[in-house]
Amino acid sequence: MALARRKRVEIGATWCICENGAAGPTFAYDDLDAGFSAIFVSGPVERGLLVRSPHAERETNMWGFTRAALELLAECVAEATANEAAAAADPPPPLLQITEDRFGGVEVSVRPEACWEVSGFVEELHSNLEAWRVAGKRGVWLQLPLTCHAYVSAAVEAGFAYHHATADYLELTCWLPPTPSPLPRFAFTMIGVGGVVVNGAGEVLMVQEKVSPSARTQGAWKLPGGLADPGEDFAQTVAREVREETRVEATLDGVATMRHSHGRRFSQGDLYVVIRLRATSEAITIDPAELRAARWMSRAEIDKLKEGPEDAASLDGKVSTANYEMIQSALDGELIEGVTVPNSKGVGTMVYRARPRAAWVDMPCD
């Protein structure tokens, strides 16, 4: 089935028939003593069958299997012809669902119940591409749900390229004008958030990961945190990570620092934001799958554990210079506050901004 579908798309055929089996008289497996053939027809109608012979006579089996394959193909062609006649009287809805966007392009999806009608997909796609070129359309966005994976080869052959993929769909794009494509790339930055969580005694929550990203940082004391999930604000991410790792609850004070790196995992950018939080609970219960240890540390303890020149090979039991500097900035520096404001669609969104002057205008100065 998979081979027939794939080959049909690759060569652009209306029909493709694939067969695999053994005719005899010898077989690769000891438990086989008679011929068999698995046959599949891919086309406007798809059907497969398994033929078993009662003997291992090679020539007789080969003639019999060939007849079975051709008869199956003939049945499928006859059914397709009947379907075409019925469709002419009552045309089915298009496979492609098309929406024009505001930028001179089109967004295309596929009816989810029609994910094996490869011939119809190829015909509609090529017909629409020609019409879009004539109409002066530019970017084409094609979204194929996971169930429509059989269409991927046909789309690539038609000039589409991968844009991005999720667990549920694959997005492809095609830039129609003979110019370099200006279509926006898919997201190319991962977001990580670390938390300087401060308790009532002014201590900072520090953790040791069970497995660190590198051998050098194994056993280092660091800030709790992790990667943001879709739809999370910075503060939501770090509060969730702190809760999952240590069961400590905390609320946002403000943004302390931000680091932007490039060429990291999957060749992506890496945005790391450090948030200061106030602990609203202080009892620590570590997640043993994530952490080796966690504890509250005073500033004096953190100062003593700061890495030095002698720690070039290993940071086990130490606080890296980067973490140390981020902690100092969060404890001593001015924070950027987070406020919720409505966006252009009227939905509340988090904006990070400098604290209003009124918050510090009365501070003493030299």
C-alpha positions as CSV (number, residue, x, y, z in Angstrom):
1,M,0.0,0.0,0.0
2,A,2.7,2.5,1.0
3,L,4.9,1.7,-2.0
4,A,2.0,1.9,-4.5
5,R,1.0,5.3,-3.1
6,R,4.5,6.7,-3.0
7,K,5.5,5.6,-6.5
8,R,2.3,6.8,-8.0
9,V,2.9,10.3,-6.6
10,E,6.6,10.2,-7.6
11,I,6.0,9.5,-11.3
12,G,2.6,11.3,-11.6
13,A,0.7,8.2,-12.7
14,T,-3.1,7.9,-12.5
15,W,-2.8,4.3,-11.4
16,C,0.0,2.3,-9.8
17,I,0.0,-1.4,-8.9
18,C,2.6,-3.0,-6.6
19,E,3.1,-6.6,-5.8
20,N,5.4,-8.5,-3.4
21,G,5.6,-12.2,-2.5
22,A,7.2,-15.4,-3.6
23,A,6.3,-17.9,-6.3
24,G,8.5,-20.8,-5.3
25,P,9.8,-23.4,-5.6
26,T,12.3,-22.3,-2.9
27,F,11.6,-19.7,-0.2
28,A,13.6,-17.6,2.2
29,Y,11.8,-18.8,5.3
30,D,11.6,-22.4,6.4
31,D,7.9,-22.2,7.4
32,L,6.9,-21.3,3.8
33,D,6.1,-24.2,1.3
34,A,3.6,-22.5,-1.1
35,G,3.5,-19.3,-3.2
36,F,1.8,-16.1,-2.1
37,S,1.4,-12.6,-3.4
38,A,0.4,-9.3,-1.7
39,I,-1.1,-6.9,-4.3
40,F,-2.2,-3.3,-4.0
41,V,-3.7,-0.9,-6.5
42,S,-3.4,2.9,-5.8
43,G,-5.4,5.3,-7.9
44,P,-8.8,7.0,-7.9
45,V,-9.9,3.8,-6.3
46,E,-7.7,1.9,-3.9
47,R,-7.8,-1.8,-3.0
48,G,-5.5,-4.6,-2.0
49,L,-5.6,-8.4,-1.6
50,L,-3.5,-11.3,-0.5
51,V,-3.4,-14.3,-2.8
52,R,-2.3,-17.7,-1.4
53,S,-1.4,-20.6,-3.7
54,P,-1.8,-24.3,-2.6
55,H,1.6,-25.2,-4.2
56,A,5.1,-24.0,-5.0
57,E,5.0,-24.5,-8.8
58,R,6.8,-21.3,-10.0
59,E,5.5,-20.7,-13.5
60,T,1.9,-21.5,-12.6
61,N,2.0,-19.2,-9.6
62,M,3.5,-16.4,-11.6
63,W,0.7,-16.6,-14.2
64,G,-1.9,-16.9,-11.5
65,F,-0.6,-13.9,-9.5
66,T,-0.4,-11.8,-12.6
67,R,-4.0,-12.6,-13.5
68,A,-5.1,-11.7,-10.0
69,A,-3.2,-8.4,-10.1
70,L,-4.7,-7.4,-13.5
71,E,-8.2,-8.4,-12.5
72,L,-7.9,-6.3,-9.4
73,L,-6.7,-3.3,-11.5
74,A,-9.6,-3.8,-13.9
75,E,-12.1,-3.8,-11.1
76,C,-10.6,-0.6,-9.7
77,V,-10.7,1.1,-13.1
78,A,-14.3,0.0,-13.6
79,E,-15.3,1.4,-10.2
80,A,-13.5,4.6,-10.9
81,T,-15.2,5.0,-14.2
82,A,-18.6,4.6,-12.5
83,N,-17.6,7.0,-9.8
84,E,-16.6,9.6,-12.4
85,A,-20.0,9.3,-14.1
86,A,-21.7,9.8,-10.8
87,A,-19.5,12.7,-9.9
88,A,-20.3,14.4,-13.2
89,A,-23.9,14.4,-12.2
90,D,-23.2,15.4,-8.6
91,P,-19.7,16.9,-8.4
92,P,-18.0,16.4,-5.0
93,P,-16.7,19.4,-3.0
94,P,-13.1,20.5,-3.8
95,L,-10.3,18.8,-1.8
96,L,-8.6,22.1,-1.3
97,Q,-10.0,24.8,1.0
98,I,-8.7,28.2,-0.1
99,T,-8.6,31.5,1.7
100,E,-7.0,34.7,0.3
101,D,-4.9,36.7,2.7
102,R,-4.3,40.4,3.0
103,F,-0.8,40.2,1.5
104,G,-1.7,39.0,-2.0
105,G,-1.3,35.3,-1.1
106,V,-3.4,32.3,-0.4
107,E,-3.8,29.9,2.5
108,V,-4.7,26.3,1.6
109,S,-5.8,23.4,3.7
110,V,-7.2,20.0,2.8
111,R,-10.5,18.5,3.7
112,P,-9.5,16.0,6.4
113,E,-11.8,13.3,5.2
114,A,-10.1,13.2,1.7
115,C,-6.5,12.4,2.6
116,W,-6.0,9.5,0.2
117,E,-7.4,11.1,-3.0
118,V,-3.9,11.7,-4.4
119,S,-5.0,12.1,-8.0
120,G,-7.6,14.7,-7.1
121,F,-5.1,16.5,-4.9
122,V,-2.5,16.7,-7.6
123,E,-5.0,17.9,-10.2
124,E,-6.5,20.6,-8.0
125,L,-3.1,21.8,-6.8
126,H,-1.6,22.2,-10.2
127,S,-4.8,23.8,-11.6
128,N,-4.9,26.3,-8.7
129,L,-1.2,27.1,-8.9
130,E,-1.6,28.1,-12.6
131,A,-4.7,30.2,-11.8
132,W,-2.9,31.9,-8.9
133,R,0.1,32.8,-11.1
134,V,-2.2,34.3,-13.7
135,A,-4.0,36.3,-11.0
136,G,-0.7,37.7,-9.7
137,K,-0.8,35.9,-6.4
138,R,2.5,35.5,-4.5
139,G,2.9,33.4,-1.4
140,V,1.0,30.1,-1.0
141,W,0.7,28.5,2.4
142,L,-0.3,24.8,2.3
143,Q,-1.1,23.1,5.6
144,L,-1.3,19.3,5.5
145,P,-2.7,17.5,8.5
146,L,-0.8,14.4,9.7
147,T,-3.4,12.1,8.1
148,C,-2.6,13.7,4.7
149,H,1.1,12.7,4.7
150,A,0.6,11.0,1.3
151,Y,0.3,14.4,-0.3
152,V,3.7,15.7,0.8
153,S,5.7,14.3,-2.2
154,A,3.2,15.7,-4.7
155,A,3.4,19.1,-3.0
156,V,7.2,19.2,-3.1
157,E,7.2,18.1,-6.8
158,A,4.9,21.0,-7.4
159,G,7.4,23.5,-6.0
160,F,6.5,23.7,-2.3
161,A,9.2,23.7,0.4
162,Y,8.9,22.8,4.1
163,H,8.2,25.7,6.4
164,H,7.5,24.0,9.8
165,A,6.0,21.0,11.3
166,T,4.1,20.3,14.5
167,A,2.8,17.0,16.0
168,D,-0.5,17.6,14.1
169,Y,0.4,19.1,10.7
170,L,3.1,20.1,8.2
171,E,3.2,23.6,6.7
172,L,4.7,24.1,3.3
173,T,5.1,27.3,1.3
174,C,5.5,28.2,-2.4
175,W,6.6,31.6,-3.6
176,L,5.2,32.1,-7.1
177,P,7.0,35.2,-8.4
178,P,10.5,34.7,-9.9
179,T,12.1,36.6,-7.1
180,P,13.6,35.6,-3.8
181,S,10.9,34.7,-1.3
182,P,10.3,37.2,1.5
183,L,7.9,34.9,3.4
184,P,8.6,35.0,7.1
185,R,10.6,32.2,8.5
186,F,9.2,29.9,11.2
187,A,10.1,30.8,14.8
188,F,13.8,30.5,15.2
189,T,14.3,31.4,18.8
190,M,13.8,29.2,21.9
191,I,12.8,30.9,25.1
192,G,14.2,29.9,28.5
193,V,13.4,31.6,31.8
194,G,15.3,31.4,35.0
195,G,14.1,32.5,38.4
196,V,15.8,34.4,41.2
197,V,13.3,33.3,43.9
198,V,13.8,35.2,47.1
199,N,12.3,34.1,50.5
200,G,11.4,36.1,53.6
201,A,15.0,35.9,54.8
202,G,16.4,37.3,51.6
203,E,17.8,33.9,50.6
204,V,17.8,32.7,47.0
205,L,16.5,29.3,45.8
206,M,19.4,27.4,44.2
207,V,19.2,24.0,42.5
208,Q,21.5,21.2,41.2
209,E,20.2,19.4,38.1
210,K,20.2,15.7,38.0
211,V,21.8,15.8,34.6
212,S,23.4,19.0,33.4
213,P,23.8,19.9,29.7
214,S,27.6,19.5,29.9
215,A,30.1,17.5,31.9
216,R,31.6,20.8,33.2
217,T,28.4,22.1,34.7
218,Q,27.4,18.8,36.3
219,G,26.7,19.4,40.0
220,A,26.8,23.2,39.6
221,W,24.4,25.3,41.7
222,K,22.1,27.2,39.4
223,L,18.8,29.0,39.1
224,P,15.6,27.0,38.7
225,G,13.9,27.4,35.3
226,G,13.3,25.9,31.9
227,L,11.9,26.4,28.5
228,A,8.6,28.2,27.9
229,D,5.6,26.4,26.6
230,P,3.4,28.0,23.9
231,G,1.1,30.7,25.3
232,E,3.2,31.3,28.5
233,D,4.4,34.6,29.7
234,F,7.9,34.7,31.2
235,A,6.6,34.8,34.7
236,Q,4.2,32.0,34.1
237,T,7.0,29.8,32.7
238,V,9.4,30.3,35.6
239,A,6.7,30.0,38.3
240,R,5.6,26.7,36.7
241,E,9.2,25.4,36.5
242,V,9.9,26.4,40.1
243,R,6.8,24.7,41.2
244,E,7.5,21.5,39.2
245,E,11.1,21.3,40.4
246,T,10.8,22.3,44.0
247,R,7.1,22.7,44.9
248,V,7.9,26.3,45.9
249,E,5.2,28.8,45.0
250,A,6.3,32.3,43.8
251,T,5.0,35.5,42.3
252,L,6.5,38.0,39.9
253,D,8.7,40.9,41.1
254,G,10.1,41.9,37.7
255,V,12.5,41.1,34.9
256,A,16.2,41.3,35.9
257,T,18.3,40.4,33.0
258,M,18.1,39.0,29.5
259,R,20.6,37.0,27.3
260,H,20.3,36.4,23.6
261,S,22.5,33.8,22.0
262,H,22.6,32.3,18.5
263,G,23.3,29.0,16.8
264,R,22.3,26.9,19.8
265,R,20.1,23.7,19.7
266,F,18.6,22.9,16.3
267,S,20.6,26.0,15.1
268,Q,18.1,28.2,16.9
269,G,18.5,31.4,18.7
270,D,18.3,31.2,22.5
271,L,16.6,33.9,24.6
272,Y,17.2,33.5,28.3
273,V,15.3,35.8,30.6
274,V,15.9,36.0,34.4
275,I,12.9,36.9,36.6
276,R,13.0,37.9,40.2
277,L,10.2,36.3,42.2
278,R,8.9,36.5,45.8
279,A,8.4,33.1,47.4
280,T,4.9,32.7,48.8
281,S,5.8,29.2,50.2
282,E,9.3,28.1,51.2
283,A,9.1,24.3,51.9
284,I,11.2,22.5,49.3
285,T,10.2,19.1,47.8
286,I,12.5,18.3,44.9
287,D,11.4,16.4,41.7
288,P,14.0,13.6,41.7
289,A,13.6,13.1,38.0
290,E,14.8,16.7,37.5
291,L,17.0,17.7,40.4
292,R,19.7,16.3,42.6
293,A,19.3,18.9,45.3
294,A,17.7,22.3,46.1
295,R,18.2,24.7,49.0
296,W,17.9,28.3,50.1
297,M,21.2,30.2,50.0
298,S,22.2,33.4,51.6
299,R,24.2,36.0,49.5
300,A,27.3,35.2,51.6
301,E,27.0,31.5,50.7
302,I,26.6,32.3,47.0
303,D,29.6,34.6,47.2
304,K,31.7,31.8,48.6
305,L,30.6,29.4,45.9
306,K,31.3,31.7,42.9
307,E,33.6,29.9,40.4
308,G,37.2,30.9,40.3
309,P,40.2,30.3,38.0
310,E,40.8,26.9,39.6
311,D,37.3,25.7,38.5
312,A,38.0,25.7,34.7
313,A,37.5,21.9,34.5
314,S,34.5,21.5,36.7
315,L,31.8,23.6,38.4
316,D,30.6,20.8,40.7
317,G,29.4,22.5,43.9
318,K,30.0,26.0,42.5
319,V,28.0,28.9,41.1
320,S,29.0,29.8,37.6
321,T,30.0,33.4,36.8
322,A,27.0,33.9,34.6
323,N,24.6,32.7,37.3
324,Y,26.4,34.8,39.9
325,E,26.1,38.0,37.8
326,M,22.4,37.4,37.1
327,I,21.7,36.9,40.8
328,Q,23.5,40.1,41.7
329,S,21.6,42.0,39.1
330,A,18.3,40.6,40.3
331,L,19.0,41.5,43.9
332,D,20.6,44.9,43.5
333,G,19.5,46.3,40.1
334,E,16.4,48.1,38.9
335,L,13.8,45.6,37.7
336,I,11.6,45.9,34.6
337,E,8.0,45.5,35.6
338,G,5.4,43.4,33.9
339,V,1.9,44.8,33.3
340,T,-1.1,43.4,31.5
341,V,-2.5,45.7,28.7
342,P,-5.0,44.9,25.9
343,N,-3.4,44.2,22.5
344,S,-4.8,45.3,19.1
345,K,-7.4,42.5,19.3
346,G,-8.5,43.6,22.8
347,V,-6.9,40.6,24.5
348,G,-4.8,41.1,27.6
349,T,-1.1,40.7,26.9
350,M,1.9,41.1,29.2
351,V,4.1,44.2,28.5
352,Y,7.5,44.5,30.2
353,R,8.5,48.2,30.8
354,A,10.7,50.4,32.9
355,R,9.1,51.3,36.2
356,P,7.4,54.7,36.2
357,R,9.5,57.6,37.4
358,A,7.1,58.1,40.3
359,A,8.4,54.9,41.7
360,W,11.9,56.3,42.1
361,V,11.7,60.1,41.9
362,D,12.0,60.5,45.7
363,M,15.1,58.4,45.9
364,P,18.1,60.3,47.6
365,C,20.8,61.4,45.2
366,D,24.3,62.8,45.7
